[in-house]
Amino acid sequence: MFSMSCPNNLPKTSWIILFLAIYSYCIFVLCTFYYSEKTPEYKSHPPKPNVKMSWNCSIPPSKTVLPDHPRAAAQDQLKLSNQSSVTVILIWTWPLGHTFPLSQCPPLVDSSHCFFTLNRSMYSVAKAVVISHRDVWSHSQLPQGPRPPNQYWIWFSLEPPQYLKNLTIMDNFINMTMSFRADSDIFTPYGWLEKSDEKENFTIPQKTRLVAWVASNWKAKQRVEYYTELKKHIKVDVYGKGHLDLPRNQTLQTLSTYKFYLAFENSVHEDYITEKFWKNSFLAGTVPVVMGPPRKNYERFAPPDSFIHVDDFSSPQELASYLLSLEKDDQKYQQYFNWRSSYKPVKNEKSWVTEYCKVCKALKEAPSYRTIPSIAEWFI
């Protein structure tokens, strides 16, 4: 036992209180040390990943792609676990925000042994990464991890060059191209003709009106100026915002009543021949009056007597005079339909899944691995 002698100037009770305080502190320190030694070691939870969400202006927020979702990755891995020799194709973003069912390719498109995924955590095992240029504007939006050897990066665009920004960011990254250009590795046209095995019987729809044009983009200066001059000499019915109403489900039916349709492209670029030509004209059963690439370019895809090209006339007034002459000459007008006895336009509602499914076949037939130095040099 401790023996204390208290100084005369301190009461004995004060020393007792001080002793009890020191004693309690010592007991606390000893207990803390003892239990810290006996308590089992628990691993701390890893910190939550710092995912920076950057909204892509061309994709609605509900469809924005978030990288590396663990549950989705596990599901994709499970789907692949029972398959051997599967080619994984990673879709880096939904193209222009359009979604479609993955790995559900049309029967006529060879997609055997291919697996499509949007999950970026599968980047390291992907044979190819499809990059929609309109959805990627900077290096930071491209894949950032170490690139697997011989992985194909496929550049995709259905838009002409003037609507694409920063083409140079793709320099020395891309291995294959996919676009409306016929010289792309994967050709994705807006439409085409199929040769008939036997003579087709085509009936020209009844015509009650002369010239139609569906227009939404009035910033395309060349075609707007041409139309402005043309309408001085011939009546043109314009459909679209601020003009005549045209319900989507009545487009072909309405346009079929016109003898001519102004298939004026918003850009003049090689092979850029859009639904204005294939759908609004050919599928509607009218004669397209085209403005776009040169006549010879159109003739690569359609018979020369199936359309009228503005370049064949010295002025909009001369074109108007020719159209008015055809209005009065049924026999001459009908000659623009002779090609239909041998060919028929394909009803090709632009399907994103069909375009992307072509990647599978292209990878199977891909030439030797190469890197394209400049997309801009080829595309512009």
Backbone torsions as a table, in degrees:
resi	resn	phi	psi	omega
1	MET	NA	146.8	177.5
2	PHE	-75.8	145.4	174.5
3	SER	-119.1	126.3	-175.8
4	MET	-115.8	140.2	168.4
5	SER	-118.1	126.6	-173.3
6	CYS	-96.2	133.7	174.2
7	PRO	-60.5	151.2	-176.3
8	ASN	-64.1	-24.0	-175.4
9	ASN	-87.9	-1.1	178.3
10	LEU	-119.5	134.3	176.3
11	PRO	-67.5	150.9	-178.3
12	LYS	-63.4	-34.2	-179.1
13	THR	-64.0	-32.7	179.5
14	SER	-66.5	-38.7	178.0
15	TRP	-67.1	-37.3	179.4
16	ILE	-63.1	-43.7	-179.9
17	ILE	-63.3	-41.3	179.7
18	LEU	-64.7	-41.4	179.9
19	PHE	-62.6	-44.5	-179.1
20	LEU	-64.0	-36.2	179.4
21	ALA	-64.6	-45.4	179.8
22	ILE	-65.7	-39.8	-178.6
23	TYR	-64.4	-43.9	-179.8
24	SER	-63.4	-39.4	-179.4
25	TYR	-64.8	-40.9	179.4
26	CYS	-63.6	-42.2	178.6
27	ILE	-61.4	-41.6	-178.9
28	PHE	-62.3	-44.9	-179.9
29	VAL	-63.2	-43.7	-179.8
30	LEU	-63.2	-42.8	-179.5
31	CYS	-65.4	-41.8	-179.8
32	THR	-61.0	-44.6	179.3
33	PHE	-64.0	-42.0	-177.5
34	TYR	-63.2	-48.7	-176.2
35	TYR	-74.4	-27.4	176.2
36	SER	-68.5	-28.8	177.4
37	GLU	-75.2	-34.9	-174.5
38	LYS	-88.0	-21.9	-176.2
39	THR	-70.8	129.7	-179.2
40	PRO	-63.5	151.0	-176.9
41	GLU	-83.6	121.8	177.5
42	TYR	-104.1	136.3	176.6
43	LYS	-77.1	134.4	179.6
44	SER	-74.1	149.7	177.8
45	HIS	-68.1	139.3	178.0
46	PRO	-64.8	148.5	179.1
47	PRO	-64.0	149.4	177.4
48	LYS	-65.7	138.4	-179.2
49	PRO	-61.5	142.7	179.7
50	ASN	-86.7	85.6	-178.2
51	VAL	-86.4	117.9	178.0
52	LYS	-90.6	119.9	-177.7
53	MET	-95.5	116.1	177.8
54	SER	-113.8	117.9	-177.2
55	TRP	-75.1	132.3	175.1
56	ASN	-89.7	121.5	-173.2
57	CYS	-62.4	-21.1	-178.5
58	SER	-90.2	-0.9	-179.1
59	ILE	-122.3	125.7	176.7
60	PRO	-57.3	146.6	-177.0
61	PRO	-52.3	-35.6	-178.1
62	SER	-66.3	-16.9	-177.7
63	LYS	-111.7	5.9	-179.2
64	THR	-65.2	138.4	-177.2
65	VAL	-85.9	124.1	174.1
66	LEU	-100.1	133.7	-175.2
67	PRO	-74.3	148.7	164.6
68	ASP	55.3	56.4	176.2
69	HIS	-81.0	116.5	-173.2
70	PRO	-58.7	-43.2	-177.3
71	ARG	-65.4	-43.7	178.7
72	ALA	-62.9	-39.0	179.1
73	ALA	-63.1	-41.9	179.0
74	ALA	-62.9	-40.1	178.6
75	GLN	-63.9	-42.6	179.4
76	ASP	-65.6	-41.1	178.9
77	GLN	-63.7	-36.5	179.2
78	LEU	-64.9	-40.3	178.9
79	LYS	-63.2	-32.9	-177.0
80	LEU	-85.5	-16.8	-172.2
81	SER	-62.2	-30.9	-177.9
82	ASN	-96.3	9.6	-179.3
83	GLN	-121.3	142.5	178.5
84	SER	-114.0	154.0	179.1
85	SER	53.7	43.9	179.8
86	VAL	-93.2	135.4	176.3
87	THR	-92.7	116.3	-179.7
88	VAL	-88.1	126.2	178.8
89	ILE	-116.8	114.7	-177.1
90	LEU	-94.3	120.6	174.8
91	ILE	-90.0	112.1	-170.6
92	TRP	-67.0	-40.2	173.5
93	THR	-146.0	157.0	169.2
94	TRP	-62.6	134.3	-179.0
95	PRO	-70.8	116.1	179.2
96	LEU	54.8	27.7	177.9
97	GLY	82.2	1.8	-179.8
98	HIS	-82.8	124.9	177.8
99	THR	-99.4	157.5	178.0
100	PHE	-159.1	158.9	-178.3
101	PRO	-67.2	128.7	-179.9
102	LEU	-82.3	147.2	177.9
103	SER	55.8	32.6	174.7
104	GLN	-129.4	64.7	-175.4
105	CYS	-77.1	150.9	176.8
106	PRO	-60.0	153.0	-176.6
107	PRO	-57.3	-34.4	-175.5
108	LEU	-78.9	-7.0	179.5
109	VAL	-103.4	122.6	-177.8
110	ASP	-72.7	107.1	179.0
111	SER	-123.5	19.7	-178.4
112	SER	-63.1	139.0	178.0
113	HIS	63.2	26.0	175.2
114	CYS	-120.3	143.1	179.9
115	PHE	-128.4	119.1	-179.1
116	PHE	-96.8	136.9	179.6
117	THR	-146.6	154.8	175.4
118	LEU	-106.1	1.9	-173.1
119	ASN	-86.0	115.5	-172.8
120	ARG	-71.8	-16.3	178.3
121	SER	-70.3	-9.8	177.3
122	MET	-94.9	11.2	-179.0
123	TYR	-55.2	-40.6	-174.4
124	SER	-69.2	-18.3	-179.6
125	VAL	-110.7	1.7	-177.1
126	ALA	-76.4	135.1	174.7
127	LYS	-75.6	-31.0	-178.9
128	ALA	-145.9	150.4	174.4
129	VAL	-123.4	121.0	-179.4
130	VAL	-95.4	122.1	-174.2
131	ILE	-116.3	113.8	175.9
132	SER	-81.0	116.1	-171.3
133	HIS	-63.6	-35.6	-178.5
134	ARG	-65.1	-13.5	-178.6
135	ASP	-107.7	3.3	-179.7
136	VAL	-133.6	115.4	-172.8
137	TRP	-116.4	-6.4	-177.8
138	SER	-150.7	165.6	179.0
139	HIS	-58.8	-34.5	-176.7
140	SER	-66.2	-18.8	179.7
141	GLN	-92.4	-4.0	175.0
142	LEU	-84.9	163.6	176.1
143	PRO	-54.6	135.1	-173.3
144	GLN	-106.3	-21.4	-176.4
145	GLY	-73.0	170.2	176.7
146	PRO	-56.7	132.7	-175.5
147	ARG	-83.9	125.7	178.0
148	PRO	-61.6	147.9	-179.8
149	PRO	-59.3	136.4	176.1
150	ASN	59.8	25.1	173.6
151	GLN	-79.0	131.6	-179.3
152	TYR	-85.5	129.2	168.7
153	TRP	-103.9	121.9	-174.8
154	ILE	-109.3	119.6	-179.0
155	TRP	-87.3	128.6	-175.3
156	PHE	-126.2	133.2	174.2
157	SER	-158.7	137.1	172.1
158	LEU	-109.6	6.4	-178.9
159	GLU	-105.9	150.0	176.7
160	PRO	-73.2	167.3	-171.9
161	PRO	-55.6	-38.6	-173.4
162	GLN	-67.9	-12.5	177.7
163	TYR	-99.7	8.7	-179.3
164	LEU	-116.1	132.3	179.9
165	LYS	-100.9	151.9	169.7
166	ASN	51.5	51.5	177.3
167	LEU	-62.0	-25.5	-176.5
168	THR	-69.2	-16.8	179.5
169	ILE	-67.5	-15.2	-179.6
170	MET	-90.3	-3.5	-177.4
171	ASP	-56.8	128.8	175.8
172	ASN	64.0	20.4	174.9
173	PHE	-114.1	-31.4	-169.2
174	ILE	-88.6	141.9	-179.9
175	ASN	-114.2	-24.3	178.2
176	MET	-143.5	155.0	179.5
177	THR	-118.4	150.0	178.6
178	MET	-141.1	113.3	-176.7
179	SER	-163.7	-174.7	177.9
180	PHE	-75.3	-10.7	178.9
181	ARG	-71.6	131.5	-177.1
182	ALA	-66.1	-22.7	178.8
183	ASP	-91.1	13.6	173.1
184	SER	-71.1	157.4	173.8
185	ASP	-64.3	-34.6	177.4
186	ILE	-125.5	107.6	-175.1
187	PHE	-84.1	122.4	-179.2
188	THR	-125.9	76.7	-177.4
189	PRO	-73.5	162.4	176.4
190	TYR	-77.3	-18.1	179.5
191	GLY	-177.1	175.0	178.9
192	TRP	-168.2	169.4	177.4
193	LEU	-108.1	145.8	174.4
194	GLU	-113.6	136.2	178.8
195	LYS	-75.9	134.2	-178.5
196	SER	-84.7	140.4	178.3
197	ASP	-71.0	-29.5	177.6
198	GLU	-133.8	165.5	-175.0
199	LYS	-61.3	129.8	-179.7
200	GLU	-87.4	140.5	173.9
201	ASN	-101.9	107.1	-177.8
202	PHE	-114.9	129.7	177.2
203	THR	-103.9	122.1	179.1
204	ILE	-66.4	125.6	179.0
205	PRO	-57.9	150.4	179.4
206	GLN	-62.8	131.8	-177.3
207	LYS	-106.9	126.3	178.3
208	THR	-122.6	-9.7	-179.2
209	ARG	-134.9	170.7	-168.3
210	LEU	-100.9	-69.8	-172.7
211	VAL	-127.3	134.7	177.6
212	ALA	-127.4	154.4	175.5
213	TRP	-150.0	128.7	173.9
214	VAL	-103.3	118.8	-175.3
215	ALA	-136.6	133.1	175.9
216	SER	-122.4	-29.3	-179.1
217	ASN	-101.0	104.8	-178.9
218	TRP	-97.3	12.7	178.3
219	LYS	-92.7	-9.6	177.6
220	ALA	-75.9	95.6	-167.7
221	LYS	-59.6	-44.7	-173.6
222	GLN	-60.5	-48.7	-176.8
223	ARG	-73.3	-31.8	178.7
224	VAL	-66.7	-43.0	178.9
225	GLU	-63.4	-39.4	-179.7
226	TYR	-66.2	-44.4	178.6
227	TYR	-61.7	-42.0	-178.4
228	THR	-58.1	-39.0	178.3
229	GLU	-77.8	-38.0	-177.4
230	LEU	-63.3	-41.2	-175.5
231	LYS	-67.5	-11.4	175.9
232	LYS	-72.9	-18.3	-172.6
233	HIS	-119.0	-11.8	179.6
234	ILE	-154.3	146.1	-178.8
235	LYS	-75.0	128.1	178.5
236	VAL	-124.3	122.5	175.3
237	ASP	-87.8	119.4	-177.9
238	VAL	-104.1	130.2	177.5
239	TYR	-112.3	147.4	179.1
240	GLY	132.3	-175.3	-176.6
241	LYS	-56.7	126.7	179.7
242	GLY	83.2	1.5	-179.4
243	HIS	-132.4	-150.9	-178.4
244	LEU	-65.4	143.8	-179.9
245	ASP	-79.7	139.8	179.6
246	LEU	-140.1	93.6	177.5
247	PRO	-57.9	140.3	-175.8
248	ARG	-56.6	-39.6	-176.7
249	ASN	-77.8	-0.3	178.0
250	GLN	-119.9	11.8	-175.2
251	THR	-60.1	-56.4	-176.2
252	LEU	-65.2	-41.2	-179.8
253	GLN	-61.1	-42.0	-179.5
254	THR	-69.5	-47.2	-176.4
255	LEU	-68.2	-25.1	-179.5
256	SER	-65.5	-18.6	-179.6
257	THR	-82.1	-4.9	180.0
258	TYR	-98.4	146.1	176.6
259	LYS	-74.5	-33.5	-176.2
260	PHE	-135.0	148.7	175.9
261	TYR	-129.3	132.3	179.0
262	LEU	-80.8	96.5	178.8
263	ALA	-89.7	69.9	-177.3
264	PHE	-92.5	115.7	178.4
265	GLU	-75.4	152.0	178.8
266	ASN	-82.8	-2.4	-179.8
267	SER	-151.8	141.5	176.3
268	VAL	-99.1	107.9	-176.2
269	HIS	-151.7	146.7	-177.6
270	GLU	-53.0	126.6	176.7
271	ASP	67.4	5.4	179.8
272	TYR	-82.7	85.5	-178.8
273	ILE	-126.4	108.4	-166.0
274	THR	-101.1	-166.4	-178.8
275	GLU	-62.6	-17.4	176.3
276	LYS	-59.2	-35.7	180.0
277	PHE	-86.8	-51.5	-172.5
278	TRP	-74.7	-42.9	-174.9
279	LYS	-95.0	-59.2	-174.5
280	ASN	-65.1	-21.4	-180.0
281	SER	-106.3	-68.2	-173.3
282	PHE	-64.6	-48.6	-179.0
283	LEU	-68.9	-28.0	179.1
284	ALA	-78.7	-17.3	179.3
285	GLY	82.5	36.8	177.3
286	THR	-125.2	172.4	-178.3
287	VAL	-96.1	121.3	-179.7
288	PRO	-78.0	134.5	169.5
289	VAL	-104.4	110.7	-166.3
290	VAL	-103.1	146.5	168.2
291	MET	-135.3	122.8	-176.6
292	GLY	173.2	-134.2	176.6
293	PRO	-66.3	170.6	-177.7
294	PRO	-61.2	160.9	-179.6
295	ARG	-52.1	-43.7	-178.0
296	LYS	-59.0	-32.6	177.6
297	ASN	-66.3	-43.9	176.6
298	TYR	-62.3	-37.5	-176.3
299	GLU	-70.5	-10.8	172.6
300	ARG	-70.8	-23.0	-173.8
301	PHE	-119.9	-13.9	-176.9
302	ALA	-146.9	151.0	178.8
303	PRO	-59.5	145.4	-177.0
304	PRO	-63.4	-24.0	180.0
305	ASP	-97.4	21.2	179.6
306	SER	-102.3	-5.9	-176.5
307	PHE	-150.4	166.5	176.0
308	ILE	-118.2	129.0	-177.3
309	HIS	-106.3	134.3	-179.2
310	VAL	-61.2	-26.1	-179.2
311	ASP	-68.2	-14.2	179.4
312	ASP	-78.4	-2.0	-176.5
313	PHE	-127.5	146.1	-175.9
314	SER	-74.5	-19.6	-177.5
315	SER	-160.1	162.8	174.0
316	PRO	-58.5	-33.1	179.8
317	GLN	-65.6	-40.6	178.7
318	GLU	-66.2	-39.3	176.2
319	LEU	-61.9	-45.6	179.7
320	ALA	-58.4	-41.7	179.7
321	SER	-62.8	-39.1	179.6
322	TYR	-67.1	-42.7	179.4
323	LEU	-64.1	-39.6	178.7
324	LEU	-66.3	-32.7	177.5
325	SER	-69.7	-35.8	177.7
326	LEU	-69.2	-31.5	178.1
327	GLU	-59.9	-32.3	-176.5
328	LYS	-92.9	-8.1	-176.4
329	ASP	-123.0	90.2	-176.1
330	ASP	-61.6	-38.9	-177.4
331	GLN	-62.9	-44.1	179.1
332	LYS	-68.5	-38.5	178.6
333	TYR	-63.0	-42.6	-176.6
334	GLN	-65.4	-19.5	178.3
335	GLN	-63.8	-21.7	177.9
336	TYR	-74.9	0.1	178.0
337	PHE	-115.5	2.9	-177.9
338	ASN	-60.9	-34.3	-177.8
339	TRP	-61.5	-21.9	-175.5
340	ARG	-71.2	-9.5	175.4
341	SER	-74.6	-18.1	-177.5
342	SER	-117.8	-20.8	-177.1
343	TYR	-132.1	159.3	174.0
344	LYS	-142.6	140.5	177.9
345	PRO	-73.0	141.9	179.9
346	VAL	-82.1	133.6	176.4
347	LYS	-76.9	88.4	-173.8
348	ASN	-111.1	80.5	170.5
349	GLU	-65.0	121.5	-171.2
350	LYS	-53.0	113.6	-176.4
351	SER	-114.3	116.7	-179.4
352	TRP	-64.2	-37.4	-177.4
353	VAL	-64.7	-36.8	178.5
354	THR	-63.9	-44.1	-179.0
355	GLU	-62.5	-46.4	-177.2
356	TYR	-70.2	-30.9	179.7
357	CYS	-66.8	-22.0	177.8
358	LYS	-64.5	-19.6	-178.8
359	VAL	-62.0	-37.7	-177.3
360	CYS	-58.8	-52.5	-179.6
361	LYS	-63.7	-39.2	-179.2
362	ALA	-62.7	-37.5	179.0
363	LEU	-67.2	-35.3	178.5
364	LYS	-67.4	-29.8	-176.8
365	GLU	-107.5	12.6	-173.8
366	ALA	-61.2	139.3	175.2
367	PRO	-70.2	-174.7	178.9
368	SER	-56.9	142.4	-177.5
369	TYR	-58.8	129.1	178.7
370	ARG	-147.1	162.2	177.5
371	THR	-116.7	133.1	-178.9
372	ILE	-85.4	118.2	-176.6
373	PRO	-61.9	-39.7	-175.6
374	SER	-148.5	115.9	174.0
375	ILE	-68.1	-39.4	-177.9
376	ALA	-61.0	-41.5	-178.6
377	GLU	-62.2	-35.3	179.1
378	TRP	-81.2	-42.1	-167.0
379	PHE	-84.6	-32.2	-176.1
380	ILE	-82.0	NA	NA
